[in-house]
């Protein structure tokens, strides 16, 4: 058979183990994974000797704009590709007219500008988007719906979020439950009423320092709302996904729910594994507004407990919570700054390799499980995405575990001109990224194919039987 690409002699990593093998690729699909052989030839061959070959990273948690839902799609998907990411789970904020009327416009814009593939989550913000829940799976293949329980007041008013009270959430959960797999609810969990009370008190004190953000959203407001969301989901019979878990207690809450047989999936983010409010990055001291992120950074104990949660299989997914901003956008008032911690998809894999694998916190097998396989399973894009096997999309990342680079915003491809990782030396970087058989990162440099190679990925959906 004539192959388009062969990856020779790499250490192929799956959640089940690692073995030396060749991977052959044709027509955008993996054709075979097997013993190394000089007989495998192709138009392009990559020698992966002494490197590790994994399924392309799926970042399930990305925002590509603040008010304009796709304003940063080109810069951020280019950056993601350079970090080994081949697919994004994009949160879509469909203001005014809902998603269905705007879907073709959004899809055209995404596919015209994106460097990688993406599936989408609808942010349920009002009565209109609530009414779209039952239509999205069969009409556009969208099966994940986000509820922003942590939003009320200034931030919510700015973008028109009204569907955050418990009644609206329970109604939506009940609608999603009736759809059947792979439909699920994602839920931002913070007790917003307590935050708003604390916010008013702290503003009255004239506080604008970095630490004030955590004080206005203390850990217990996340724990309380997480328990409440899971309880509502239990009673609605709805699978629920808890993104960006920051607190040590959150690991225990998820573990308890799973032990009780509930369909609850927890996600954390690299920044909550590596940073805390006890030893803040210099950028957060110098520019406190950069610390406006929901939920906030916590303590060192939470960093370590979240790593343990990943290793123990309790936290099943890791996403970046990509939310690109510039220093100019952030301004100098933490209370009115746009949200986001400067976290970018480009660094998701290098951080997990450097601070996880190379420091002995997790194995490579666990990394590919939580950064590729589990997100694909959870959001219904298996078997095409998230797994190295014959017939799957040839979405692949090749990693050099020994390569070291020092992070600088000047060398990252994101629009974000600051980083909490500025000056960190990370060990372990992708050398090649392959999207559906096309090399889009080659020896650490992006291939100049231009935007427009990414595709919107609809999820397969079969309506639940009433029998």
KACORZI-V59536 format. One record per residue. N is the residue number from 1. RES is the residue in three letters. PSI is psi in whole degrees, -180 to 180 (none if undefined). OMEGA is omega in radians with two decimals (NA if undefined). Layout:
n->{N & N}
res->{RES & RES}
psi->{PSI & PSI}
omega->{OMEGA & OMEGA}
This chain:
n->{1 & 2 & 3 & 4 & 5 & 6 & 7 & 8 & 9 & 10 & 11 & 12 & 13 & 14 & 15 & 16 & 17 & 18 & 19 & 20 & 21 & 22 & 23 & 24 & 25 & 26 & 27 & 28 & 29 & 30 & 31 & 32 & 33 & 34 & 35 & 36 & 37 & 38 & 39 & 40 & 41 & 42 & 43 & 44 & 45 & 46 & 47 & 48 & 49 & 50 & 51 & 52 & 53 & 54 & 55 & 56 & 57 & 58 & 59 & 60 & 61 & 62 & 63 & 64 & 65 & 66 & 67 & 68 & 69 & 70 & 71 & 72 & 73 & 74 & 75 & 76 & 77 & 78 & 79 & 80 & 81 & 82 & 83 & 84 & 85 & 86 & 87 & 88 & 89 & 90 & 91 & 92 & 93 & 94 & 95 & 96 & 97 & 98 & 99 & 100 & 101 & 102 & 103 & 104 & 105 & 106 & 107 & 108 & 109 & 110 & 111 & 112 & 113 & 114 & 115 & 116 & 117 & 118 & 119 & 120 & 121 & 122 & 123 & 124 & 125 & 126 & 127 & 128 & 129 & 130 & 131 & 132 & 133 & 134 & 135 & 136 & 137 & 138 & 139 & 140 & 141 & 142 & 143 & 144 & 145 & 146 & 147 & 148 & 149 & 150 & 151 & 152 & 153 & 154 & 155 & 156 & 157 & 158 & 159 & 160 & 161 & 162 & 163 & 164 & 165 & 166 & 167 & 168 & 169 & 170 & 171 & 172 & 173 & 174 & 175 & 176 & 177 & 178 & 179 & 180 & 181 & 182 & 183 & 184 & 185 & 186 & 187 & 188 & 189 & 190 & 191 & 192 & 193 & 194 & 195 & 196 & 197 & 198 & 199 & 200 & 201 & 202 & 203 & 204 & 205 & 206 & 207 & 208 & 209 & 210 & 211 & 212 & 213 & 214 & 215 & 216 & 217 & 218 & 219 & 220 & 221 & 222 & 223 & 224 & 225 & 226 & 227 & 228 & 229 & 230 & 231 & 232 & 233 & 234 & 235 & 236 & 237 & 238 & 239 & 240 & 241 & 242 & 243 & 244 & 245 & 246 & 247 & 248 & 249 & 250 & 251 & 252 & 253 & 254 & 255 & 256 & 257 & 258 & 259 & 260 & 261 & 262 & 263 & 264 & 265 & 266 & 267 & 268 & 269 & 270 & 271 & 272 & 273 & 274 & 275 & 276 & 277 & 278 & 279 & 280 & 281 & 282 & 283 & 284 & 285 & 286 & 287 & 288 & 289 & 290 & 291 & 292 & 293 & 294 & 295 & 296 & 297 & 298 & 299 & 300 & 301 & 302 & 303 & 304 & 305 & 306 & 307 & 308 & 309 & 310 & 311 & 312 & 313 & 314 & 315 & 316 & 317 & 318 & 319 & 320 & 321 & 322 & 323 & 324 & 325 & 326 & 327 & 328 & 329 & 330 & 331 & 332 & 333 & 334 & 335 & 336 & 337 & 338 & 339 & 340 & 341 & 342 & 343 & 344 & 345 & 346 & 347 & 348 & 349 & 350 & 351 & 352 & 353 & 354 & 355 & 356 & 357 & 358 & 359 & 360 & 361 & 362 & 363 & 364 & 365 & 366 & 367 & 368 & 369 & 370 & 371 & 372 & 373 & 374 & 375 & 376 & 377 & 378 & 379 & 380 & 381 & 382 & 383 & 384 & 385 & 386 & 387 & 388 & 389 & 390 & 391 & 392 & 393 & 394 & 395 & 396 & 397 & 398 & 399 & 400 & 401 & 402 & 403 & 404 & 405 & 406 & 407 & 408 & 409 & 410 & 411 & 412 & 413 & 414 & 415 & 416 & 417 & 418 & 419 & 420 & 421 & 422 & 423 & 424 & 425 & 426 & 427 & 428 & 429 & 430 & 431 & 432 & 433 & 434 & 435 & 436 & 437 & 438 & 439 & 440 & 441 & 442 & 443 & 444 & 445 & 446 & 447 & 448 & 449 & 450 & 451 & 452 & 453 & 454 & 455 & 456 & 457 & 458 & 459 & 460 & 461 & 462 & 463 & 464 & 465 & 466 & 467}
res->{UNK & UNK & UNK & UNK & UNK & UNK & UNK & UNK & UNK & UNK & UNK & UNK & UNK & UNK & UNK & UNK & UNK & UNK & UNK & UNK & UNK & UNK & UNK & UNK & UNK & UNK & UNK & UNK & UNK & UNK & UNK & UNK & UNK & UNK & UNK & UNK & UNK & UNK & UNK & UNK & UNK & UNK & UNK & UNK & UNK & UNK & UNK & UNK & UNK & UNK & UNK & UNK & UNK & UNK & UNK & UNK & UNK & UNK & UNK & UNK & UNK & UNK & UNK & UNK & UNK & UNK & UNK & UNK & UNK & UNK & UNK & UNK & UNK & UNK & UNK & UNK & UNK & UNK & UNK & UNK & UNK & UNK & UNK & UNK & UNK & UNK & UNK & UNK & UNK & UNK & UNK & UNK & UNK & UNK & UNK & UNK & UNK & UNK & UNK & UNK & UNK & UNK & UNK & UNK & UNK & UNK & UNK & UNK & UNK & UNK & UNK & UNK & UNK & UNK & UNK & UNK & UNK & UNK & UNK & UNK & UNK & UNK & UNK & UNK & UNK & UNK & UNK & UNK & UNK & UNK & UNK & UNK & UNK & UNK & UNK & UNK & UNK & UNK & UNK & UNK & UNK & UNK & UNK & UNK & UNK & UNK & UNK & UNK & UNK & UNK & UNK & UNK & UNK & UNK & UNK & UNK & UNK & UNK & UNK & UNK & UNK & UNK & UNK & UNK & UNK & UNK & UNK & UNK & UNK & UNK & UNK & UNK & UNK & UNK & UNK & UNK & UNK & UNK & UNK & UNK & UNK & UNK & UNK & UNK & UNK & UNK & UNK & UNK & UNK & UNK & UNK & UNK & UNK & UNK & UNK & UNK & UNK & UNK & UNK & UNK & UNK & UNK & UNK & UNK & UNK & UNK & UNK & UNK & UNK & UNK & UNK & UNK & UNK & UNK & UNK & UNK & UNK & UNK & UNK & UNK & UNK & UNK & UNK & UNK & UNK & UNK & UNK & UNK & UNK & UNK & UNK & UNK & UNK & UNK & UNK & UNK & UNK & UNK & UNK & UNK & UNK & UNK & UNK & UNK & UNK & UNK & UNK & UNK & UNK & UNK & UNK & UNK & UNK & UNK & UNK & UNK & UNK & UNK & UNK & UNK & UNK & UNK & UNK & UNK & UNK & UNK & UNK & UNK & UNK & UNK & UNK & UNK & UNK & UNK & UNK & UNK & UNK & UNK & UNK & UNK & UNK & UNK & UNK & UNK & UNK & UNK & UNK & UNK & UNK & UNK & UNK & UNK & UNK & UNK & UNK & UNK & UNK & UNK & UNK & UNK & UNK & UNK & UNK & UNK & UNK & UNK & UNK & UNK & UNK & UNK & UNK & UNK & UNK & UNK & UNK & UNK & UNK & UNK & UNK & UNK & UNK & UNK & UNK & UNK & UNK & UNK & UNK & UNK & UNK & UNK & UNK & UNK & UNK & UNK & UNK & UNK & UNK & UNK & UNK & UNK & UNK & UNK & UNK & UNK & UNK & UNK & UNK & UNK & UNK & UNK & UNK & UNK & UNK & UNK & UNK & UNK & UNK & UNK & UNK & UNK & UNK & UNK & UNK & UNK & UNK & UNK & UNK & UNK & UNK & UNK & UNK & UNK & UNK & UNK & UNK & UNK & UNK & UNK & UNK & UNK & UNK & UNK & UNK & UNK & UNK & UNK & UNK & UNK & UNK & UNK & UNK & UNK & UNK & UNK & UNK & UNK & UNK & UNK & UNK & UNK & UNK & UNK & UNK & UNK & UNK & UNK & UNK & UNK & UNK & UNK & UNK & UNK & UNK & UNK & UNK & UNK & UNK & UNK & UNK & UNK & UNK & UNK & UNK & UNK & UNK & UNK & UNK & UNK & UNK & UNK & UNK & UNK & UNK & UNK & UNK & UNK & UNK & UNK & UNK & UNK & UNK & UNK & UNK & UNK & UNK & UNK & UNK & UNK & UNK & UNK & UNK & UNK & UNK & UNK & UNK & UNK & UNK & UNK & UNK & UNK & UNK & UNK & UNK & UNK & UNK & UNK & UNK}
psi->{143 & 123 & 151 & -33 & 138 & 131 & 113 & 134 & 20 & 164 & 102 & 122 & 128 & 169 & -20 & -10 & -178 & 135 & 151 & 131 & 162 & 148 & 125 & 144 & 136 & 145 & 36 & 1 & 152 & 127 & -39 & 154 & 114 & -166 & 144 & 141 & 136 & -7 & -20 & 114 & 158 & 174 & -35 & 134 & 139 & 126 & 110 & 21 & 134 & 10 & 172 & 135 & 124 & 164 & 144 & 144 & 135 & 112 & 105 & 2 & 93 & 137 & 125 & 18 & 167 & -73 & -40 & 115 & -19 & 23 & -27 & 19 & -41 & -51 & -40 & -31 & -32 & -46 & -43 & -43 & -37 & -17 & 11 & 6 & 132 & -9 & 136 & 144 & 105 & 127 & 121 & 122 & 102 & 87 & 154 & -67 & 7 & -176 & -42 & -41 & -26 & -1 & -49 & -37 & -46 & -45 & -44 & -41 & -43 & -49 & -22 & -25 & -18 & 143 & -13 & 172 & 165 & 142 & 162 & 154 & 134 & 127 & 114 & 107 & -15 & -173 & -37 & -51 & -29 & -42 & -19 & -10 & -49 & -14 & -30 & -43 & -48 & -27 & -37 & 6 & 30 & 124 & 10 & 136 & 127 & 134 & 132 & 72 & -21 & 19 & 121 & 151 & -149 & -51 & -42 & -41 & -35 & -36 & 11 & 29 & 121 & -20 & 64 & -12 & 164 & -34 & -45 & -39 & -47 & -39 & -47 & -43 & -41 & -38 & -43 & -38 & -35 & -19 & -38 & 172 & 147 & 22 & 139 & 164 & 132 & 144 & 118 & 118 & 103 & 139 & 100 & -29 & -40 & -41 & -46 & -37 & -47 & -37 & -49 & -42 & -42 & -36 & -40 & -25 & -5 & 17 & 132 & 15 & 168 & -43 & -22 & -26 & -42 & -38 & -29 & -15 & 64 & 163 & -35 & -24 & -30 & -43 & -45 & -46 & -33 & -45 & -39 & -43 & -43 & -39 & -43 & -42 & -40 & -47 & -24 & -13 & 33 & 129 & 139 & 142 & 123 & 106 & 168 & 58 & 131 & -18 & 147 & -41 & -28 & -35 & -42 & -36 & -45 & -43 & -44 & -44 & -44 & -40 & -28 & 8 & 14 & 148 & 82 & 127 & 129 & 143 & 142 & -179 & 154 & -40 & -29 & -9 & -23 & -20 & 156 & 171 & -2 & -30 & 69 & 146 & 150 & -35 & -31 & -27 & -44 & -34 & 79 & -29 & -24 & -18 & 6 & 98 & 139 & 121 & 166 & 174 & 148 & -131 & 174 & -37 & -36 & -39 & -53 & -37 & -34 & -40 & -43 & -40 & -37 & -50 & -36 & -4 & 13 & -50 & 114 & -16 & 149 & 126 & 160 & -25 & 44 & 124 & 79 & 132 & 162 & 165 & -36 & -42 & -40 & -39 & -156 & 15 & 106 & -28 & -21 & 10 & 150 & 152 & 158 & 142 & 21 & 15 & 135 & 150 & -29 & -28 & -4 & -55 & -49 & -37 & -43 & -34 & -47 & -53 & -18 & -70 & -52 & -14 & 11 & 14 & -36 & 164 & 166 & -36 & -41 & -38 & -49 & -26 & -49 & -18 & -6 & -65 & -51 & -44 & -39 & -42 & -47 & -41 & 11 & 31 & 4 & 151 & 0 & -35 & 155 & 2 & 140 & 104 & 157 & 133 & -18 & 158 & 140 & 68 & 111 & 145 & 136 & 133 & 137 & 107 & -16 & -14 & 135 & 137 & 148 & 127 & 135 & 137 & -26 & -25 & -11 & 155 & -3 & 159 & -18 & 122 & 23 & 161 & 138 & -10 & 7 & 123 & -10 & 137 & 116 & 137 & 116 & 109 & 152 & 141 & -30 & 139 & 133 & 125 & 114 & 45 & -7 & 129 & 118 & -11 & 122 & 113 & 44 & 0 & 136 & 139 & 135 & 64 & -16 & 165 & 171 & 6 & -13 & 154 & 146 & 133 & 105 & 147 & 142 & 137 & 128 & 119 & 140 & 135 & 143 & -3 & none}
omega->{3.07 & -3.13 & 3.05 & -3.07 & 2.98 & 3.04 & -2.99 & 2.79 & 3.11 & 3.02 & -3.03 & -3.04 & 2.99 & 3.08 & -3.08 & -3.13 & -3.09 & 3.11 & 3.12 & -3.07 & 2.93 & 3.03 & 3.11 & -3.01 & 3.03 & 3.09 & 3.06 & -3.08 & 2.98 & 3.14 & -3.13 & 2.99 & -3.04 & -3.07 & 3.12 & -3.08 & 3.05 & 3.14 & 3.14 & 3.12 & -3.07 & 3.06 & 3.10 & 3.11 & 3.11 & 3.06 & -3.12 & 3.13 & 3.14 & 3.07 & -3.07 & -3.05 & -3.07 & 2.98 & 3.11 & -3.11 & 3.02 & 3.07 & -3.00 & -2.98 & -3.09 & 2.98 & -3.06 & 3.09 & -3.14 & 3.05 & 3.03 & -2.91 & -3.10 & -3.03 & -3.07 & -3.02 & -3.05 & -3.10 & -3.01 & 3.07 & 3.02 & 3.12 & -3.13 & 3.12 & 3.13 & 3.10 & 3.10 & -3.14 & 3.12 & -3.12 & 3.11 & 2.90 & -2.96 & 3.05 & -3.06 & 3.08 & -3.05 & -3.08 & 2.98 & -2.99 & -3.07 & -3.07 & -2.96 & 3.12 & -3.08 & -2.98 & -3.09 & 3.09 & 3.11 & -3.12 & 3.14 & 3.14 & 3.13 & -3.07 & 3.09 & -2.99 & -2.99 & 3.07 & -3.09 & -3.12 & 3.11 & 2.87 & -2.98 & 2.97 & 3.08 & 3.02 & -3.12 & -2.99 & -3.04 & -3.10 & -3.12 & -3.13 & 3.02 & -3.12 & -3.12 & -3.06 & -3.05 & -3.12 & -3.03 & -3.09 & -3.06 & -3.09 & -3.07 & 3.10 & 3.10 & -2.98 & 3.14 & -2.96 & -3.05 & 3.02 & -3.07 & -3.13 & -3.13 & -3.08 & 3.02 & 3.14 & -2.96 & -3.11 & -3.14 & -3.14 & -3.09 & -3.08 & 2.99 & 3.11 & 3.10 & -3.05 & -3.10 & -3.14 & -3.04 & 3.12 & 3.13 & -3.14 & -3.14 & 3.09 & 3.14 & 3.10 & -3.13 & 3.10 & -3.12 & 3.14 & -3.12 & -3.10 & -3.06 & -3.09 & 0.04 & -3.10 & 3.10 & 3.04 & 2.94 & -3.00 & 3.00 & -2.97 & 2.93 & 3.09 & -2.99 & -3.12 & 3.10 & 3.10 & -3.08 & 3.08 & 3.13 & 3.12 & -3.12 & 3.14 & -3.08 & 3.06 & 3.13 & 3.10 & -3.14 & -3.08 & 3.03 & -3.11 & -3.10 & -3.05 & -3.06 & -3.09 & 3.08 & 3.13 & 3.12 & 3.13 & -3.06 & -3.04 & -3.05 & 3.12 & 3.06 & -3.12 & -3.12 & -3.09 & 3.08 & 3.11 & -3.12 & 3.12 & 3.13 & 3.13 & 3.09 & 3.13 & 3.10 & -3.09 & 3.07 & -3.06 & -3.01 & 2.99 & -3.10 & -3.13 & 3.14 & -3.12 & 3.04 & 3.06 & -3.06 & -2.93 & 3.09 & -3.13 & 3.14 & 3.10 & -3.13 & 3.12 & 3.12 & 3.14 & 3.13 & 3.14 & -3.14 & 3.11 & 3.11 & 3.06 & -3.13 & 3.14 & -3.09 & 3.14 & 3.13 & 3.09 & 2.90 & -3.03 & -3.11 & -3.09 & 3.12 & 3.04 & -2.96 & -3.05 & 3.12 & -3.11 & 3.09 & 3.13 & -3.00 & 3.04 & -3.07 & -3.13 & -3.12 & 3.05 & -3.10 & -3.10 & -3.05 & -3.13 & 3.10 & 3.14 & 3.09 & 3.14 & -3.11 & -0.08 & -3.09 & 2.94 & -3.09 & -3.05 & -3.12 & -3.13 & 3.10 & 3.06 & -3.04 & -3.14 & 3.11 & 3.03 & 3.12 & 3.13 & 3.07 & -3.10 & -3.10 & 3.12 & 3.12 & 3.02 & -2.96 & -3.11 & 3.02 & 3.09 & -3.06 & -2.90 & 3.10 & 3.11 & -2.98 & 3.05 & 3.02 & 3.08 & 3.11 & 3.09 & -3.11 & -3.13 & -3.06 & -3.14 & -3.07 & -3.10 & -3.09 & -3.13 & 2.98 & -3.06 & 3.11 & -3.05 & -3.11 & -3.13 & -3.05 & 3.13 & -3.09 & -3.07 & -3.08 & -3.12 & 3.13 & 3.13 & 3.14 & 3.08 & -3.04 & -3.03 & 3.11 & -3.03 & -3.04 & 3.06 & 3.00 & -3.13 & 3.10 & 3.08 & 3.02 & 3.12 & 3.11 & 3.11 & -3.12 & 3.07 & -3.03 & -3.10 & 3.13 & -3.00 & -3.08 & 3.07 & 3.11 & 3.12 & -3.07 & -3.02 & 2.94 & 3.09 & 2.90 & 0.05 & -3.08 & -3.10 & 2.94 & -3.05 & 3.06 & 3.06 & 3.13 & 3.14 & 3.12 & 3.00 & 3.13 & 3.04 & -2.92 & 2.98 & 3.08 & -2.98 & 2.94 & -3.07 & -3.07 & -3.07 & 3.11 & 3.04 & 3.05 & -3.06 & 3.02 & 3.08 & -3.12 & -3.10 & 3.06 & -3.05 & -3.14 & 3.01 & -3.11 & -3.06 & 3.07 & -3.12 & 3.03 & 3.11 & -3.14 & 3.13 & 3.09 & 2.99 & -3.12 & -3.12 & -3.10 & -3.08 & 3.04 & 3.05 & -3.14 & 2.97 & -3.12 & 3.11 & -3.14 & 3.05 & 3.14 & 3.12 & -3.12 & 2.93 & -3.00 & -3.08 & 3.05 & -3.12 & 3.11 & 3.11 & -3.03 & 3.05 & -3.10 & 3.11 & 3.09 & 3.13 & 3.14 & -3.13 & 2.95 & -3.08 & 3.04 & 3.07 & 3.05 & -3.07 & 3.02 & -3.07 & -3.14 & 3.10 & 3.09 & -3.10 & NA}
